[in-house]
Amino acid sequence: MIIRRTYVFAWGVAACLGLSTRLPAQSLPARALAAPTPTASAPAAGWLKLEGCPVLVEHSVDIPALESGALRSIDVELNQTVAEGARVARLDNELAKTELRQAQLQYDAATRVAADDSDVQFRQLALQEVEEELANYRSISSSVSDSEIRKLNLSVGMAKLELIGAQQTQTRARLQAQLKAAALDTAKLRLARREVSTPLAGVVSAILLQPGQWVEVGRPILRVRNLEHLIVDRPVPIKQIDLTSIVGAEVRVEVRQQTGRVERLAGVVSSYDHEVSAQGYVRLHTRIKNVQRRGHWLLLPGMNVDLYVATHSASTSSAPKLTK
């Protein structure tokens, strides 16, 4: 399974353009000069505004096949929303079903053999009989020859060994039943693994194979992206933030709809890169809680948004109002 966090890490592109008007254009790489120009400003006390920030996917899963075989069906559609643990595809399972039936029969037979203790009981009765006979002979030892008593002693010893042998046979039968139980569990697991489920709730963003194709173990079948939490990564001038308190700081994202309506979503600074660029920028990583309206997410990967980052002097009253 491949869980990926998607980053656009180009220090010269967003870091050096517009975020500081004091940086001379001659110091920028040529590639950065050709990029879109995000800007930074402070519209309210304690809030740093970063314009033109790209939205990225935080969690994306390429869901692999856990067994080899022919792909029987894809049970979801492209761009369909799926819940965690939902079945998304199935492999051909006829052989796995047959193996499961075989394992079940072998387990049933082994448990019946393990439960049969008739031989042990017979050997116990045989031992008890020869022991009683030996006790009777010893009670009348004056009228019984020593050779007969020795023969009965030998018979008692043989009966004991036969009982031990029967008990060991039953122990091996019980162990065999346990092995068959493990084989049955393996067969059930192999059958279950031919149904492919998603470990991540989200949206099906790509279907990589089609029914009828042969699938090897580990080959991705489809991709699911989680849109509930998205990330906005941006380089910011290190002089404008306090690294000792920036992690956990509140952020706001401002999304402008085609209708002109402005949507505002909340998030936090999750971390920052422990490296400063030559131009004095450090990259912040923010995690944004997405919101749905009429079954559709307001924030989508690839959008460019305005990001507000709270500094140590920020107040709640000066924060951009959130979308409810």
C-alpha positions as CSV (number, residue, x, y, z in Angstrom):
1,M,0.0,0.0,0.0
2,I,1.4,3.4,-0.9
3,I,0.3,6.3,1.2
4,R,1.6,9.6,-0.2
5,R,1.7,13.2,1.0
6,T,1.8,15.4,-2.1
7,Y,4.1,18.5,-2.0
8,V,5.0,21.2,-4.4
9,F,8.4,22.1,-3.1
10,A,9.9,24.8,-5.3
11,W,11.6,27.3,-3.1
12,G,12.3,29.9,-5.8
13,V,8.7,29.8,-7.3
14,A,6.5,31.0,-4.5
15,A,9.0,31.9,-1.9
16,C,10.7,34.7,-3.7
17,L,7.9,36.3,-5.5
18,G,5.8,39.1,-4.0
19,L,6.3,37.9,-0.4
20,S,8.8,40.6,0.2
21,T,9.0,43.8,-1.9
22,R,12.5,44.5,-0.6
23,L,14.1,41.5,-2.4
24,P,15.6,42.6,-5.7
25,A,14.3,40.8,-8.8
26,Q,17.9,40.3,-10.0
27,S,18.5,37.8,-7.2
28,L,15.7,35.5,-8.3
29,P,16.2,32.4,-10.4
30,A,14.9,32.6,-14.0
31,R,12.4,29.8,-13.3
32,A,11.0,31.8,-10.3
33,L,10.5,34.9,-12.4
34,A,8.2,33.0,-14.8
35,A,5.9,31.7,-12.0
36,P,2.6,33.1,-10.7
37,T,3.1,35.8,-8.1
38,P,1.7,35.1,-4.6
39,T,1.9,38.0,-2.2
40,A,2.0,38.5,1.5
41,S,0.4,41.2,3.6
42,A,-1.1,41.8,7.0
43,P,-4.7,42.9,6.6
44,A,-5.4,42.8,10.4
45,A,-3.4,43.0,13.5
46,G,-1.5,39.8,14.2
47,W,-2.6,38.0,11.0
48,L,-0.2,37.4,8.1
49,K,-1.9,37.2,4.7
50,L,-0.4,35.0,2.0
51,E,-2.1,35.2,-1.4
52,G,-2.1,32.7,-4.2
53,C,-1.3,29.6,-2.1
54,P,-1.9,26.2,-3.8
55,V,-4.0,23.5,-2.2
56,L,-2.5,20.0,-2.0
57,V,-3.6,16.5,-1.0
58,E,-2.3,15.3,2.3
59,H,-3.4,11.6,2.2
60,S,-3.6,9.6,-1.1
61,V,-3.7,5.8,-1.2
62,D,-2.9,3.6,-4.2
63,I,-4.9,0.5,-3.2
64,P,-3.1,-2.7,-4.2
65,A,-4.1,-6.3,-4.8
66,L,-3.3,-8.5,-1.9
67,E,-3.5,-11.7,-4.0
68,S,-2.7,-12.5,-7.6
69,G,-5.5,-13.3,-10.0
70,A,-7.9,-12.0,-12.6
71,L,-9.8,-8.8,-11.7
72,R,-13.4,-9.7,-11.6
73,S,-15.0,-6.3,-11.0
74,I,-14.5,-2.7,-10.0
75,D,-17.3,-1.9,-7.5
76,V,-17.0,1.9,-7.5
77,E,-17.1,4.7,-10.0
78,L,-14.6,7.4,-10.7
79,N,-15.0,10.3,-8.4
80,Q,-17.3,8.3,-6.1
81,T,-17.1,9.0,-2.4
82,V,-16.2,5.8,-0.4
83,A,-16.1,5.1,3.3
84,E,-13.2,3.6,5.2
85,G,-13.3,-0.2,4.8
86,A,-15.7,-0.2,1.8
87,R,-15.2,-2.9,-0.8
88,V,-13.9,-1.3,-4.0
89,A,-12.9,-4.3,-6.2
90,R,-13.0,-8.1,-6.4
91,L,-10.6,-10.7,-7.8
92,D,-11.7,-14.0,-9.2
93,N,-12.3,-16.3,-6.1
94,E,-13.5,-19.7,-7.4
95,L,-10.2,-21.4,-6.6
96,A,-10.1,-19.8,-3.2
97,K,-13.6,-21.0,-2.4
98,T,-12.7,-24.6,-3.4
99,E,-9.6,-24.4,-1.2
100,L,-11.7,-23.2,1.7
101,R,-14.1,-26.1,1.3
102,Q,-11.2,-28.5,1.2
103,A,-9.7,-27.0,4.3
104,Q,-13.0,-27.1,6.1
105,L,-13.4,-30.8,5.4
106,Q,-9.9,-31.6,6.5
107,Y,-10.5,-29.7,9.7
108,D,-13.8,-31.5,10.4
109,A,-12.1,-34.9,9.9
110,A,-9.1,-34.0,12.1
111,T,-11.4,-32.7,14.9
112,R,-13.4,-36.0,14.9
113,V,-10.1,-38.0,15.1
114,A,-8.8,-35.8,17.9
115,A,-12.1,-36.2,19.9
116,D,-12.1,-40.0,19.6
117,D,-10.5,-41.3,22.8
118,S,-11.9,-44.9,22.6
119,D,-8.4,-46.4,22.2
120,V,-7.1,-44.6,25.3
121,Q,-10.1,-45.9,27.3
122,F,-9.6,-49.4,26.0
123,R,-5.9,-49.4,27.0
124,Q,-6.9,-48.1,30.4
125,L,-9.4,-51.0,30.9
126,A,-6.8,-53.5,29.7
127,L,-4.2,-52.1,32.2
128,Q,-6.8,-52.2,35.0
129,E,-7.6,-55.9,34.2
130,V,-4.1,-57.2,34.2
131,E,-3.3,-55.2,37.4
132,E,-6.3,-56.8,39.1
133,E,-5.2,-60.2,37.9
134,L,-1.7,-59.6,39.2
135,A,-3.0,-58.5,42.6
136,N,-5.1,-61.7,42.8
137,Y,-2.1,-63.9,42.0
138,R,-0.1,-62.2,44.6
139,S,-2.8,-62.8,47.2
140,I,-2.4,-66.5,46.6
141,S,1.3,-66.4,45.9
142,S,1.8,-69.6,47.9
143,S,-0.1,-71.6,45.3
144,V,1.2,-69.7,42.2
145,S,4.6,-70.1,40.6
146,D,7.0,-67.3,40.3
147,S,7.1,-67.5,36.5
148,E,3.4,-66.8,36.3
149,I,3.7,-63.8,38.5
150,R,6.6,-62.6,36.3
151,K,4.5,-63.0,33.2
152,L,1.7,-60.9,34.7
153,N,4.3,-58.2,35.7
154,L,5.4,-58.2,32.1
155,S,1.8,-57.9,30.9
156,V,1.2,-55.0,33.3
157,G,4.3,-53.2,31.9
158,M,3.2,-53.8,28.3
159,A,-0.3,-52.5,29.1
160,K,1.1,-49.3,30.5
161,L,3.3,-48.8,27.4
162,E,0.3,-49.4,25.2
163,L,-1.7,-46.8,27.2
164,I,1.1,-44.3,26.8
165,G,1.2,-45.0,23.1
166,A,-2.5,-44.4,22.8
167,Q,-2.3,-41.2,24.7
168,Q,0.5,-39.9,22.5
169,T,-1.5,-40.8,19.4
170,Q,-4.4,-38.8,20.7
171,T,-2.1,-35.8,21.5
172,R,-0.7,-35.9,17.9
173,A,-4.3,-36.1,16.6
174,R,-5.2,-32.9,18.6
175,L,-2.1,-31.2,17.3
176,Q,-3.1,-32.2,13.7
177,A,-6.5,-30.7,14.4
178,Q,-4.9,-27.5,15.4
179,L,-2.8,-27.4,12.2
180,K,-6.0,-28.0,10.2
181,A,-7.6,-25.1,12.1
182,A,-4.8,-22.8,11.1
183,A,-5.0,-24.0,7.5
184,L,-8.7,-23.3,7.6
185,D,-8.1,-19.8,8.9
186,T,-5.5,-19.3,6.1
187,A,-8.0,-20.3,3.5
188,K,-10.6,-17.9,4.9
189,L,-8.1,-15.1,4.9
190,R,-7.0,-15.8,1.3
191,L,-10.6,-15.7,0.2
192,A,-11.3,-12.5,2.1
193,R,-8.1,-10.9,0.6
194,R,-9.6,-11.3,-2.9
195,E,-12.1,-8.6,-2.0
196,V,-10.2,-5.3,-2.1
197,S,-11.2,-2.6,0.4
198,T,-10.1,0.9,1.0
199,P,-8.2,1.7,4.2
200,L,-9.0,5.4,3.7
201,A,-12.2,7.3,3.4
202,G,-12.3,9.7,0.5
203,V,-12.9,10.1,-3.3
204,V,-11.9,7.6,-6.0
205,S,-9.5,9.8,-8.0
206,A,-8.2,7.1,-10.5
207,I,-9.1,3.6,-11.6
208,L,-5.9,2.0,-12.8
209,L,-7.1,-1.4,-14.0
210,Q,-10.2,-2.8,-15.6
211,P,-12.1,-6.1,-15.1
212,G,-10.5,-9.0,-16.9
213,Q,-6.9,-7.9,-16.4
214,W,-4.5,-10.0,-14.5
215,V,-3.3,-8.5,-11.3
216,E,0.0,-9.4,-9.4
217,V,0.3,-9.0,-5.7
218,G,1.0,-5.4,-4.8
219,R,-0.1,-3.9,-8.1
220,P,-2.3,-0.8,-7.5
221,I,-5.9,-1.1,-8.7
222,L,-7.3,2.3,-7.9
223,R,-6.5,5.5,-6.0
224,V,-8.4,7.1,-3.2
225,R,-7.7,10.7,-2.0
226,N,-9.0,12.0,1.3
227,L,-10.4,15.5,0.9
228,E,-11.6,16.0,4.5
229,H,-8.2,17.5,5.4
230,L,-6.1,19.2,2.8
231,I,-2.8,21.0,3.1
232,V,-1.5,24.4,2.1
233,D,2.3,24.7,2.1
234,R,3.9,28.0,1.7
235,P,7.4,29.6,2.2
236,V,7.2,32.7,4.3
237,P,9.9,35.2,5.3
238,I,11.3,33.9,8.6
239,K,11.4,37.5,10.0
240,Q,7.6,37.7,9.8
241,I,6.9,34.6,12.1
242,D,8.0,33.3,15.5
243,L,9.2,29.7,15.0
244,T,8.9,29.0,18.7
245,S,5.1,29.4,18.7
246,I,4.1,28.9,15.0
247,V,3.3,25.2,15.2
248,G,-0.3,24.9,16.3
249,A,-1.1,28.5,15.3
250,E,-4.5,29.1,13.8
251,V,-4.9,29.6,10.1
252,R,-7.7,30.7,7.8
253,V,-8.2,29.9,4.1
254,E,-10.2,32.2,1.9
255,V,-11.8,30.6,-1.2
256,R,-13.5,32.8,-3.8
257,Q,-16.3,31.1,-5.6
258,Q,-17.4,31.9,-9.2
259,T,-20.5,33.5,-7.8
260,G,-18.3,36.0,-5.9
261,R,-19.1,34.4,-2.6
262,V,-16.1,34.1,-0.3
263,E,-15.8,30.9,1.8
264,R,-13.5,30.8,4.8
265,L,-12.2,27.6,6.3
266,A,-10.1,26.9,9.5
267,G,-6.9,25.0,10.1
268,V,-3.6,25.0,12.0
269,V,0.1,25.1,11.2
270,S,1.1,21.5,11.5
271,S,4.9,21.9,11.1
272,Y,7.6,23.8,9.4
273,D,10.8,22.7,7.5
274,H,13.9,23.0,9.6
275,E,15.7,24.8,6.8
276,V,15.9,28.4,5.7
277,S,16.4,29.3,2.0
278,A,19.2,31.6,0.9
279,Q,16.6,34.3,0.5
280,G,15.5,33.9,4.1
281,Y,12.3,31.9,3.7
282,V,11.0,28.9,5.7
283,R,8.3,26.6,4.5
284,L,5.1,26.3,6.6
285,H,2.8,23.3,6.4
286,T,-0.8,24.0,7.3
287,R,-3.6,21.5,7.6
288,I,-7.1,22.7,6.6
289,K,-10.4,21.2,7.7
290,N,-12.5,21.0,4.5
291,V,-16.3,21.6,4.5
292,Q,-19.0,20.1,2.3
293,R,-22.0,22.0,0.9
294,R,-24.7,20.1,-0.9
295,G,-22.5,17.1,-1.0
296,H,-19.6,18.9,-2.6
297,W,-16.3,19.9,-1.0
298,L,-15.6,23.6,-0.9
299,L,-11.8,23.2,-1.1
300,L,-10.3,21.1,-3.9
301,P,-6.7,20.2,-4.7
302,G,-5.1,22.5,-7.2
303,M,-7.1,25.6,-6.1
304,N,-5.2,28.8,-5.3
305,V,-6.4,30.4,-2.0
306,D,-5.5,33.2,0.3
307,L,-4.0,32.0,3.6
308,Y,-4.1,33.9,6.9
309,V,-1.7,32.8,9.6
310,A,-2.1,34.0,13.1
311,T,1.0,35.4,14.8
312,H,1.6,35.8,18.5
313,S,-0.3,39.0,18.6
314,A,-3.4,37.8,16.7
315,S,-6.8,38.2,18.2
316,T,-9.9,36.1,17.6
317,S,-12.0,39.2,16.8
318,S,-9.6,40.1,14.0
319,A,-9.7,36.7,12.4
320,P,-11.5,36.3,9.0
321,K,-15.0,34.9,9.7
322,L,-15.4,31.2,9.0
323,T,-17.9,29.5,6.7
324,K,-20.5,27.6,8.6
